[in-house]
Amino acid sequence: MQLINSDQQCISTSDLVNEQWKQTLVLEKAQDEIELLREQVSFLQEYLSEQLRRQQAVEQELYDTNQELKLMNLEIQQFVKARQLFLEKIKEFPRTLSADGGTGRNSLTRLLSKFYDEIAPPEESGFVRSTLRSQEYAA
């Protein structure tokens, strides 16, 4: 009887140890999962930080490029205005020469006509060229 009692005590002790062992394993497994999750969170934080840094770099580059384009646009507008003014001056200049300028006027008109042919787009050059030539022949 004592032997049965001893066996029952061993079995209950063994069950208790098994239960404690299972709880320890469950706890270790949970701790391992928590550690794995922490590593994944850390990796994701690093990844997102890198992506944010890249995005900010791209945004800065876009901003800088936009500023350059705005500056170029202003320069182009100024160039167009200056070109228009220059073309108007070329058109008016032969009229300002005195009628007794003779050869000098003709030479200057040919020079201006040649210069204008080099800088003017095709649709404008015909009108001005014919205007300059008619003034050249009139002189």
Secondary structure as GFF3:
##gff-version 3
##sequence-region A 1 139
A	DSSP	alpha_helix	2	96	.	.	.	ID=ss1
A	DSSP	three_ten_helix	99	101	.	.	.	ID=ss2
A	DSSP	alpha_helix	103	119	.	.	.	ID=ss3
A	DSSP	alpha_helix	122	138	.	.	.	ID=ss4
###
